[in-house]
Amino acid sequence: MTLPPSLFESVFNNAFDGQYLLSPTPEAVILAVNDAFLAASGRTREELVGTSLFVAFPGNPDDPLDTSETELRASLARAVASGKRDSLPGVRYPIAVTLPDGTVRYEDRYWTAISTPILDADGRVLCIAHSTSDITAQVQGAAALRESEKRFRALVNAAADVIYSMTPDWSQMQQLDGRGFLADTVDADAFWLDKYIPESDRARVHAAISTAIRDKAVFELEHRVLRADGSCGWTYSRAVPMLDAEGNIHEWIGAATDVSERREAEEKLRQTDRHKDEFLAMLAHELRNPLAPLGAAAELLQMPGLDVARVRQTSQVIGRQVLHMTHLIDDLLDVSRVTNGLVALDKAPADLNRIAMEAVEQVMPLMRARRHDFSCRLVAGPVMVDGDAKRLVQVLSNILSNAAKYTPPGGSVALTAEADAQWVRIAVTDNGIGMAPELAERAFDLFAQAERSPDRSSGGLGLGLALVKSLVELHGGAVACESAGPGLGSRFTVMLPRLTDTAAGAQADTGAQGAAAGEAPLHILVVDDNVDAAAMLAMLLEAGGHRVAVQNQSRAALDSARQAPPEVCLLDIGLPDMDGKELARRLRAQPETAGCLLVAVTGYGQDGDRAEAMAAGFDHYLVKPIDMARLGAILAEAGGR
């Protein structure tokens, strides 16, 4: 049965895809076009029929990447030459669009095309049936998806986290960032229990996973992990459930962050806080200890009928306990000033051998009392360093005292020194109680101290080594602590830069000069609002042969000084009506007292307080309780003027 031509025409015009018939000539003249193509292209039959396909749809002459015409001509030529259908899977074909203002711009469109040659009875090509399908939306969607995936991949790779996906029951995991932290897929039991999670955390991790799966909620947990090198770290893991249309979990997407540094920092803060609390408890104990004998001495001195020997013995107890408290407070202030960078070193070329011997001299009474076998081996000849000799003596005496305190009676302590062209090394070794490794690591920390017996027989606050570290580092050096363990002794090493300047070795030693001889009795004015403190100080000064006047108020002191000018004024700083600094300024302004020696006597020991006092006109600055030997030297110098 032969179908009528009208039926072919109806099928052609109503086809879903755009179709048209082309001449088999190189110019591909449009012979017919269907409604679907007219609708897709926005053109009319009058515009297209009888026109070359390449004229009707010209390429973009300004686009060097536009190869659509070349590809289409080649496809049509292959169909004519072979007599078989030829396909173009997807071609970018810029379409010229006329805008309302008359300008023309090109829009990228993407088409698939099939060219089928129509043959006559003799096999000659009568025309080409050319069908097209607009796939612009699919191409643009695929490009957008590729760009989205590219951006996601870049984001994942740039993140510090490990990004992973998990099956709904957490039976398999796959890493998404491609960095090889985990295997591509791993068995859940092997992953959690055998390979990555320490046994101590496994139950907690599994409980959190079970809860998240049951509640279809976010999994969120911070837990320990085992690293490839066998060490243990911390990770924060968070996974979000991805739900399908029925609300079931079809995947988990998660990220794991290494939080080991934060956890270590938090642990260090907790340890520091604990050590601080232990230190404060020890400080309270140490400061409370002297109060008992001081209180007993005060009660005893109020009893009637005390003989001279008992009074002398009681005063000696008071002196020793006050000295002990003074040393404790001095240590606290010294550590505070050094660790806060408030100490200015008085550097000069100094022989480290002489420094070591001075430190040994200070500690020998303690070592003799504990019957220690002490040995000392120094470098032959002068070994010069650029340093504050007084502070370096303090460094070595603190280390030696530490060794003596923590070495049982009858033990041994050794000091050895060696030097090369750049460094001087001094080591103090003992066979005392030793230290555990974790304590040796923090031996120089501010609040670190070895265990002591309940009676605190070793004494001190554990500040000495912290002070040692700070002072040595201020000199450009380093310290180290070693111990084989508890009961096996310790070794402390100090390294200091060696002074290689030969001129330094020739510099004359600056020995301590005594106070000027010929001390004479002085007229001294004592001003302190603490009546008892002023009276006691006056008694001590009068016992030394001086004439002493006492005032407890600043204005009365000004009047007294004007009427009977003193040679020396000992002024408290914290006076209520006019502080000691202002009183000093006014004494300097009065002609009668402008030249007298002004000595500050105060409980304020910071460097800033000292500087303010000296700026107000003071000649000397003494911190309570007064070092009477130093005050005696000051008065001796004043008496010899």
C-alpha positions as CSV (number, residue, x, y, z in Angstrom):
1,M,0.0,0.0,0.0
2,T,1.3,3.4,-1.0
3,L,0.9,6.2,1.6
4,P,-0.2,9.6,0.3
5,P,2.3,12.4,0.2
6,S,0.1,14.5,2.5
7,L,0.7,12.0,5.3
8,F,4.5,12.3,5.0
9,E,4.1,16.1,5.1
10,S,1.9,15.9,8.2
11,V,4.4,13.6,10.0
12,F,7.3,15.9,9.0
13,N,5.6,19.1,10.1
14,N,4.3,17.7,13.4
15,A,7.5,15.9,14.4
16,F,8.7,16.7,18.0
17,D,12.3,17.5,17.0
18,G,13.3,20.3,14.7
19,Q,13.6,18.9,11.1
20,Y,14.2,20.3,7.7
21,L,15.2,19.1,4.2
22,L,18.5,20.4,2.7
23,S,19.8,20.2,-0.8
24,P,22.8,17.9,-1.2
25,T,24.9,20.8,-2.5
26,P,27.8,22.3,-0.5
27,E,25.6,25.3,0.4
28,A,22.9,23.1,1.9
29,V,19.9,25.2,0.7
30,I,16.8,24.7,2.9
31,L,14.1,23.0,0.9
32,A,11.6,22.6,3.8
33,V,11.4,23.1,7.5
34,N,9.0,21.8,10.2
35,D,7.0,23.7,12.8
36,A,9.2,22.4,15.8
37,F,12.3,24.0,14.3
38,L,10.5,27.3,13.5
39,A,9.4,27.5,17.1
40,A,12.9,26.7,18.5
41,S,14.6,29.2,16.2
42,G,12.1,31.9,16.2
43,R,12.2,32.1,12.4
44,T,9.5,31.9,9.6
45,R,9.3,29.6,6.6
46,E,9.6,32.7,4.3
47,E,12.9,33.6,5.9
48,L,14.4,30.1,5.7
49,V,13.1,28.2,2.6
50,G,15.3,28.7,-0.4
51,T,18.2,30.1,1.7
52,S,21.5,28.4,2.4
53,L,21.6,27.0,5.9
54,F,24.9,28.7,6.6
55,V,23.4,32.1,5.4
56,A,20.3,31.7,7.5
57,F,22.4,30.8,10.5
58,P,25.8,32.4,10.1
59,G,28.5,31.8,12.6
60,N,30.0,34.4,14.9
61,P,32.9,36.0,13.0
62,D,34.3,37.5,16.2
63,D,34.5,34.2,18.0
64,P,37.7,32.3,17.1
65,L,36.4,29.2,18.9
66,D,33.2,29.0,16.9
67,T,33.8,25.8,14.8
68,S,30.1,24.9,14.4
69,E,29.9,25.7,10.6
70,T,33.0,23.7,9.9
71,E,31.7,20.7,11.8
72,L,28.3,20.9,10.2
73,R,29.6,21.1,6.7
74,A,31.8,18.1,7.3
75,S,28.9,16.1,8.7
76,L,26.7,16.9,5.6
77,A,29.6,16.1,3.3
78,R,30.1,12.7,4.9
79,A,26.3,11.9,4.6
80,V,26.3,12.8,0.9
81,A,29.5,10.9,0.1
82,S,28.6,7.7,2.1
83,G,24.9,7.7,1.5
84,K,24.5,6.9,5.2
85,R,23.3,8.8,8.3
86,D,25.9,11.0,10.0
87,S,25.5,12.3,13.6
88,L,26.9,15.3,15.5
89,P,26.5,14.5,19.3
90,G,26.7,18.1,20.5
91,V,27.8,21.3,18.8
92,R,28.0,24.8,20.2
93,Y,26.2,26.9,17.6
94,P,26.1,30.7,18.3
95,I,22.7,32.1,17.3
96,A,22.5,35.8,16.2
97,V,19.8,37.6,18.2
98,T,18.6,41.1,17.2
99,L,17.9,43.2,20.3
100,P,15.1,45.8,20.5
101,D,17.6,48.6,19.9
102,G,18.7,47.0,16.6
103,T,22.0,45.6,17.8
104,V,22.9,42.0,17.2
105,R,24.5,39.7,19.8
106,Y,25.2,36.0,19.7
107,E,23.8,33.5,22.2
108,D,25.4,30.2,22.7
109,R,23.1,27.3,21.9
110,Y,23.9,23.6,21.9
111,W,22.4,21.1,19.4
112,T,22.6,17.5,18.5
113,A,22.1,16.9,14.7
114,I,21.4,13.9,12.5
115,S,21.8,14.2,8.7
116,T,20.1,11.4,6.8
117,P,20.5,11.2,3.0
118,I,17.3,10.5,1.0
119,L,18.1,8.4,-2.0
120,D,16.2,7.9,-5.3
121,A,15.7,4.5,-7.0
122,D,19.1,4.7,-8.5
123,G,20.8,5.4,-5.2
124,R,21.5,9.1,-5.9
125,V,21.0,11.6,-3.0
126,L,17.9,13.6,-3.6
127,C,18.1,15.6,-0.4
128,I,19.2,15.4,3.2
129,A,16.7,15.0,6.1
130,H,18.4,17.1,8.8
131,S,16.9,16.8,12.4
132,T,18.2,18.8,15.4
133,S,17.5,18.8,19.1
134,D,18.3,21.7,21.4
135,I,20.3,20.5,24.4
136,T,21.4,23.9,25.7
137,A,19.7,23.4,29.1
138,Q,21.4,20.0,29.6
139,V,24.8,21.3,28.5
140,Q,24.5,24.3,30.8
141,G,23.3,22.2,33.7
142,A,26.2,19.8,33.2
143,A,28.7,22.7,33.2
144,A,27.1,24.1,36.3
145,L,27.4,20.8,38.0
146,R,31.0,20.4,37.0
147,E,31.8,23.9,38.3
148,S,30.0,23.1,41.5
149,E,31.9,19.9,41.9
150,K,35.2,21.7,41.2
151,R,34.4,24.4,43.8
152,F,33.4,21.7,46.3
153,R,36.7,19.8,45.7
154,A,38.7,23.0,46.1
155,L,36.9,23.8,49.3
156,V,37.4,20.3,50.7
157,N,41.1,20.2,49.7
158,A,41.7,23.7,51.2
159,A,40.1,22.8,54.5
160,A,42.2,21.6,57.4
161,D,39.6,19.0,58.2
162,V,39.3,15.4,57.0
163,I,36.0,15.2,55.0
164,Y,34.3,11.8,54.8
165,S,31.1,10.1,53.9
166,M,29.6,7.2,55.9
167,T,27.0,4.6,55.0
168,P,23.7,4.8,56.9
169,D,24.8,2.2,59.5
170,W,28.4,3.4,59.6
171,S,29.6,0.1,58.3
172,Q,31.7,1.8,55.6
173,M,33.6,5.1,55.4
174,Q,35.0,6.9,52.4
175,Q,37.3,9.9,52.5
176,L,36.2,12.7,50.2
177,D,39.3,15.0,50.2
178,G,41.7,12.6,48.5
179,R,44.6,13.2,50.9
180,G,45.0,9.6,51.9
181,F,44.4,10.0,55.7
182,L,42.0,7.1,55.6
183,A,41.6,4.1,53.3
184,D,39.0,4.6,50.5
185,T,36.7,2.2,52.3
186,V,37.2,0.5,55.6
187,D,35.2,-1.9,57.8
188,A,33.6,-0.1,60.6
189,D,34.6,-2.6,63.3
190,A,38.2,-2.5,62.2
191,F,38.2,1.2,62.0
192,W,36.7,2.1,65.3
193,L,37.9,-0.8,67.5
194,D,41.2,-2.0,66.2
195,K,42.9,0.7,64.3
196,Y,42.1,4.3,65.1
197,I,40.2,4.6,68.4
198,P,42.0,3.8,71.7
199,E,40.3,1.2,73.9
200,S,39.5,3.8,76.5
201,D,37.3,5.8,74.1
202,R,35.6,3.0,72.1
203,A,32.5,2.6,74.2
204,R,31.9,6.4,74.2
205,V,32.3,6.7,70.4
206,H,30.0,3.8,69.7
207,A,27.3,5.1,72.1
208,A,27.4,8.5,70.3
209,I,27.1,6.8,66.9
210,S,24.1,4.7,68.1
211,T,22.4,7.7,69.5
212,A,22.9,9.7,66.3
213,I,21.6,6.8,64.1
214,R,18.5,6.2,66.3
215,D,17.6,9.9,66.5
216,K,18.6,10.8,62.9
217,A,20.6,13.6,64.5
218,V,24.0,15.1,64.1
219,F,26.9,13.0,65.4
220,E,29.2,15.3,67.3
221,L,32.0,14.1,69.6
222,E,35.6,15.0,70.7
223,H,37.6,11.8,71.3
224,R,41.1,10.4,71.2
225,V,42.6,8.8,68.0
226,L,45.6,6.7,67.4
227,R,48.0,8.1,64.8
228,A,50.1,6.2,62.3
229,D,53.3,6.7,64.4
230,G,51.6,5.1,67.4
231,S,51.1,8.4,69.3
232,C,47.7,9.5,70.6
233,G,45.9,12.7,69.5
234,W,42.5,14.3,69.8
235,T,39.9,14.9,67.1
236,Y,36.6,16.7,66.9
237,S,34.3,14.8,64.6
238,R,30.9,16.0,63.3
239,A,28.7,14.2,60.8
240,V,25.3,15.2,59.4
241,P,22.7,12.6,58.3
242,M,21.5,13.0,54.7
243,L,17.8,11.9,54.4
244,D,15.9,10.6,51.4
245,A,12.3,11.5,50.4
246,E,10.9,9.0,52.9
247,G,13.0,10.5,55.7
248,N,15.5,7.6,55.9
249,I,19.2,8.1,56.3
250,H,21.0,7.3,53.0
251,E,24.4,8.8,53.9
252,W,26.4,10.7,56.5
253,I,28.7,13.6,55.5
254,G,31.2,14.5,58.2
255,A,34.4,16.3,59.0
256,A,37.1,15.5,61.5
257,T,39.4,18.2,62.9
258,D,42.7,17.7,64.8
259,V,42.3,19.4,68.1
260,S,45.4,17.9,69.8
261,E,47.1,21.3,70.2
262,R,44.1,22.8,71.9
263,R,43.7,19.9,74.2
264,E,47.4,20.0,75.1
265,A,47.2,23.7,75.8
266,E,44.1,23.2,78.0
267,E,45.9,20.4,79.9
268,K,48.9,22.7,80.5
269,L,46.6,25.4,81.8
270,R,45.0,22.9,84.2
271,Q,48.4,21.8,85.4
272,T,49.6,25.4,85.8
273,D,46.5,26.2,87.8
274,R,46.9,23.1,90.0
275,H,50.6,23.9,90.6
276,K,49.6,27.5,91.4
277,D,47.1,26.2,94.0
278,E,49.7,23.9,95.5
279,F,52.2,26.9,95.6
280,L,49.7,29.2,97.3
281,A,49.0,26.5,99.9
282,M,52.7,26.1,100.5
283,L,53.2,29.8,100.6
284,A,50.5,30.2,103.3
285,H,52.2,27.4,105.3
286,E,55.7,29.0,105.0
287,L,54.4,32.4,105.9
288,R,52.4,31.1,108.8
289,N,55.3,29.1,110.3
290,P,57.3,32.1,111.6
291,L,54.1,33.6,113.2
292,A,54.0,31.0,115.9
293,P,57.5,31.8,117.4
294,L,56.9,35.5,116.8
295,G,53.6,35.4,118.7
296,A,55.2,33.4,121.5
297,A,58.1,35.9,121.7
298,A,55.7,38.8,121.9
299,E,53.8,37.1,124.8
300,L,57.0,36.3,126.5
301,L,58.4,39.8,126.3
302,Q,55.2,41.1,128.1
303,M,55.8,38.9,131.1
304,P,57.3,40.6,134.2
305,G,60.7,39.7,135.6
306,L,62.4,38.5,132.5
307,D,66.2,38.4,132.9
308,V,68.6,39.7,130.3
309,A,69.5,36.3,128.9
310,R,65.9,35.4,128.3
311,V,65.3,38.8,126.6
312,R,68.4,38.3,124.4
313,Q,67.3,34.7,123.5
314,T,63.8,36.0,122.6
315,S,65.1,38.8,120.5
316,Q,67.3,36.3,118.6
317,V,64.2,34.2,117.9
318,I,62.4,37.2,116.6
319,G,65.4,38.2,114.4
320,R,65.7,34.8,112.9
321,Q,62.0,34.5,112.1
322,V,61.9,38.0,110.6
323,L,64.9,37.2,108.5
324,H,63.2,34.0,107.3
325,M,60.0,35.9,106.3
326,T,62.1,38.6,104.6
327,H,63.9,36.0,102.5
328,L,60.5,34.5,101.5
329,I,59.1,37.9,100.5
330,D,62.3,38.8,98.7
331,D,62.1,35.6,96.6
332,L,58.6,36.4,95.6
333,L,59.4,39.9,94.6
334,D,62.6,38.8,92.8
335,V,60.7,36.3,90.7
336,S,58.0,38.7,89.9
337,R,60.4,41.4,88.7
338,V,62.6,39.0,86.7
339,T,59.8,37.1,85.0
340,N,58.1,40.4,84.1
341,G,61.2,41.9,82.6
342,L,61.6,44.6,85.2
343,V,65.2,43.8,86.2
344,A,68.0,45.7,84.5
345,L,71.2,43.8,84.7
346,D,74.4,45.6,85.7
347,K,76.6,43.8,83.2
348,A,80.4,44.0,83.2
349,P,83.2,41.5,82.4
350,A,83.3,39.0,85.2
351,D,85.4,35.9,86.0
352,L,83.0,32.9,86.3
353,N,85.5,31.1,88.5
354,R,85.3,33.9,91.1
355,I,81.5,33.9,90.8
356,A,81.4,30.2,91.4
357,M,83.6,30.5,94.5
358,E,81.4,33.2,96.0
359,A,78.3,31.0,95.4
360,V,80.1,28.0,97.1
361,E,81.0,30.2,100.0
362,Q,77.4,31.2,100.6
363,V,76.2,27.6,100.5
364,M,79.0,25.9,102.4
365,P,77.4,26.4,105.9
366,L,74.3,24.4,104.8
367,M,76.5,21.7,103.2
368,R,78.6,21.4,106.4
369,A,75.5,21.2,108.5
370,R,74.2,18.3,106.4
371,R,77.7,16.6,106.2
372,H,77.8,16.6,102.4
373,D,80.8,15.4,100.5
374,F,81.3,18.5,98.2
375,S,83.8,18.7,95.4
376,C,84.6,21.6,93.0
377,R,86.5,21.5,89.7
378,L,86.8,24.8,87.9
379,V,88.5,25.8,84.6
380,A,92.2,26.8,84.9
381,G,92.7,30.5,84.6
382,P,90.1,33.3,84.2
383,V,86.9,32.5,82.3
384,M,85.2,35.7,81.5
385,V,81.5,36.3,80.8
386,D,79.6,39.5,80.2
387,G,77.2,39.5,83.1
388,D,75.8,40.9,86.3
389,A,78.1,39.2,88.8
390,K,75.7,39.6,91.7
391,R,72.9,37.9,89.8
392,L,75.1,35.1,88.5
393,V,76.2,34.4,92.1
394,Q,72.5,34.2,92.9
395,V,72.0,31.7,90.1
396,L,74.7,29.3,91.2
397,S,74.0,29.6,94.9
398,N,70.3,28.8,94.2
399,I,71.3,25.7,92.3
400,L,73.8,24.6,95.0
401,S,71.2,25.3,97.7
402,N,68.7,23.2,95.8
403,A,71.2,20.4,95.6
404,A,72.0,20.6,99.3
405,K,68.3,20.7,100.4
406,Y,67.3,17.7,98.3
407,T,70.4,15.6,99.1
408,P,70.2,13.5,102.3
409,P,72.8,14.1,105.0
410,G,76.0,12.4,104.1
411,G,75.3,12.6,100.4
412,S,77.6,14.1,97.7
413,V,77.4,17.3,95.7
414,A,79.8,18.3,92.9
415,L,80.3,21.5,90.9
416,T,82.2,21.2,87.6
417,A,83.0,23.8,85.0
418,E,84.3,23.6,81.4
419,A,84.6,26.1,78.6
420,D,85.2,26.3,74.9
421,A,85.6,29.2,72.6
422,Q,81.9,30.2,72.7
423,W,80.3,28.8,75.9
424,V,81.0,28.3,79.6
425,R,79.2,25.3,81.1
426,I,78.7,24.8,84.9
427,A,77.1,21.6,86.1
428,V,75.9,20.8,89.7
429,T,75.4,17.1,90.3
430,D,74.1,15.4,93.4
431,N,73.1,11.9,94.5
432,G,69.9,13.1,96.2
433,I,66.2,12.3,95.9
434,G,66.2,12.8,92.1
435,M,63.1,13.5,90.0
436,A,60.5,11.7,87.8
437,P,60.9,12.5,84.1
438,E,57.7,14.7,84.1
439,L,59.0,16.8,87.0
440,A,62.5,17.2,85.4
441,E,60.8,18.6,82.3
442,R,59.2,21.4,84.3
443,A,61.8,21.8,87.1
444,F,62.3,25.5,86.1
445,D,58.6,26.3,85.9
446,L,57.3,29.0,88.3
447,F,55.1,26.7,90.4
448,A,57.0,23.5,90.1
449,Q,58.6,21.8,93.1
450,A,59.6,18.3,94.1
451,E,57.6,16.4,96.7
452,R,58.6,17.3,100.2
453,S,58.0,15.7,103.6
454,P,54.9,16.8,105.5
455,D,57.0,18.8,107.9
456,R,58.5,20.9,104.9
457,S,61.9,20.2,106.3
458,S,63.6,21.4,103.1
459,G,62.0,24.8,103.4
460,G,61.6,27.4,100.7
461,L,58.9,28.1,98.1
462,G,60.3,26.4,95.0
463,L,61.0,29.7,93.4
464,G,64.8,29.4,93.1
465,L,65.0,27.4,89.9
466,A,62.4,29.6,88.2
467,L,64.5,32.6,89.1
468,V,67.6,30.8,87.8
469,K,66.1,30.1,84.4
470,S,64.9,33.7,84.0
471,L,68.3,35.2,85.0
472,V,70.3,32.9,82.8
473,E,68.1,33.6,79.8
474,L,68.5,37.4,80.5
475,H,72.3,36.7,80.1
476,G,71.7,35.0,76.7
477,G,72.3,31.5,78.2
478,A,70.3,28.3,78.8
479,V,69.6,25.9,81.6
480,A,68.9,22.2,81.7
481,C,67.8,19.6,84.3
482,E,68.5,15.8,84.1
483,S,67.6,13.0,86.4
484,A,67.6,9.2,86.0
485,G,64.5,9.0,88.2
486,P,63.5,9.2,91.9
487,G,66.3,8.3,94.3
488,L,68.9,8.6,91.5
489,G,70.1,12.2,91.9
490,S,69.9,15.2,89.6
491,R,72.2,17.3,87.4
492,F,71.6,21.0,86.7
493,T,73.5,22.7,83.9
494,V,74.0,26.4,83.2
495,M,75.4,27.6,79.9
496,L,76.6,31.2,79.4
497,P,78.2,32.9,76.4
498,R,81.9,33.3,76.9
499,L,83.4,36.7,76.7
500,T,86.2,36.5,74.1
501,D,87.3,40.1,74.2
502,T,90.9,40.0,75.6
503,A,90.5,43.5,76.9
504,A,87.8,42.3,79.2
505,G,90.2,39.9,80.9
506,A,92.6,42.7,81.6
507,Q,89.9,44.8,83.3
508,A,90.6,45.2,87.0
509,D,88.3,43.5,89.4
510,T,86.0,45.8,91.3
511,G,86.1,44.5,94.8
512,A,83.6,45.5,97.3
513,Q,84.6,48.7,99.2
514,G,83.8,49.0,102.9
515,A,81.9,51.9,104.3
516,A,83.9,54.9,105.2
517,A,85.6,54.6,108.5
518,G,85.1,57.0,111.4
519,E,81.4,56.6,112.0
520,A,80.2,59.5,114.3
521,P,77.0,59.9,116.2
522,L,74.2,61.5,114.1
523,H,71.1,63.4,114.7
524,I,68.4,61.3,113.1
525,L,64.7,62.0,112.5
526,V,62.4,58.9,112.2
527,V,59.0,59.5,110.6
528,D,56.5,56.5,110.6
529,D,52.8,56.4,111.4
530,N,53.3,52.9,112.9
531,V,54.1,53.9,116.4
532,D,55.6,50.6,117.5
533,A,57.8,50.4,114.4
534,A,59.1,53.9,114.8
535,A,59.8,53.4,118.5
536,M,61.7,50.1,117.9
537,L,63.8,51.7,115.1
538,A,64.6,54.6,117.4
539,M,65.7,52.3,120.2
540,L,68.1,50.4,117.8
541,L,69.5,53.7,116.6
542,E,70.0,55.1,120.1
543,A,71.7,51.9,121.1
544,G,74.2,52.7,118.3
545,G,74.9,56.0,119.9
546,H,72.8,58.3,117.7
547,R,70.4,61.0,118.8
548,V,66.9,60.2,117.5
549,A,63.7,62.2,117.2
550,V,60.5,60.4,116.4
551,Q,57.4,61.8,114.6
552,N,54.3,60.0,113.5
553,Q,52.8,62.7,111.3
554,S,54.3,64.4,108.2
555,R,53.4,68.0,109.2
556,A,54.8,67.6,112.7
557,A,57.9,66.2,111.2
558,L,58.4,69.3,109.0
559,D,58.1,71.6,112.0
560,S,60.5,69.4,114.1
561,A,63.0,69.4,111.3
562,R,62.9,73.1,110.8
563,Q,63.4,73.8,114.5
564,A,66.1,71.1,115.0
565,P,67.6,70.2,111.6
566,P,68.6,66.5,111.5
567,E,71.5,65.1,109.6
568,V,69.6,62.0,108.5
569,C,65.8,61.5,108.0
570,L,64.3,58.0,107.9
571,L,60.9,58.5,106.2
572,D,58.1,56.0,105.8
573,I,56.5,56.3,102.3
574,G,52.9,55.3,103.2
575,L,52.1,58.2,105.6
576,P,48.4,59.2,105.9
577,D,48.4,63.0,105.9
578,M,51.2,63.6,103.4
579,D,53.1,60.7,101.9
580,G,56.8,60.3,102.3
581,K,57.6,61.4,98.7
582,E,55.9,64.8,99.2
583,L,57.5,65.1,102.7
584,A,60.9,64.5,101.0
585,R,60.2,67.3,98.5
586,R,59.3,69.8,101.2
587,L,62.4,68.9,103.3
588,R,64.5,69.5,100.2
589,A,62.7,72.9,99.8
590,Q,63.4,74.0,103.3
591,P,66.8,75.7,103.7
592,E,67.3,74.1,107.1
593,T,67.0,70.5,105.7
594,A,67.9,70.9,102.0
595,G,71.2,69.1,102.5
596,C,70.2,66.3,105.0
597,L,70.5,62.6,104.0
598,L,67.0,61.2,103.1
599,V,66.4,57.5,103.4
600,A,63.1,55.9,102.3
601,V,61.9,53.1,104.6
602,T,58.9,51.4,103.0
603,G,57.0,48.1,102.4
604,Y,56.9,48.9,98.6
605,G,59.6,47.0,96.8
606,Q,58.9,47.3,93.1
607,D,61.4,49.0,90.8
608,G,58.8,51.7,89.8
609,D,58.3,52.6,93.5
610,R,62.0,52.9,94.0
611,A,62.4,55.2,90.9
612,E,59.6,57.5,92.0
613,A,61.1,57.8,95.5
614,M,64.6,58.6,94.1
615,A,63.0,61.2,91.8
616,A,61.3,62.8,94.9
617,G,64.8,63.5,96.4
618,F,65.7,60.4,98.5
619,D,69.3,59.3,98.6
620,H,68.6,55.7,99.6
621,Y,65.7,53.3,99.5
622,L,65.3,50.5,102.1
623,V,62.5,47.9,102.0
624,K,60.9,46.8,105.3
625,P,62.0,44.9,107.4
626,I,65.1,47.0,107.3
627,D,68.5,45.3,106.6
628,M,70.2,46.8,109.7
629,A,73.7,46.0,108.3
630,R,72.9,48.1,105.2
631,L,71.4,50.9,107.3
632,G,74.5,50.8,109.4
633,A,76.7,51.2,106.3
634,I,74.7,54.1,105.1
635,L,74.9,55.8,108.5
636,A,78.6,55.1,108.7
637,E,79.1,56.8,105.4
638,A,77.1,59.8,106.5
639,G,79.0,60.0,109.8
640,G,82.3,60.0,107.9
641,R,81.4,62.9,105.6
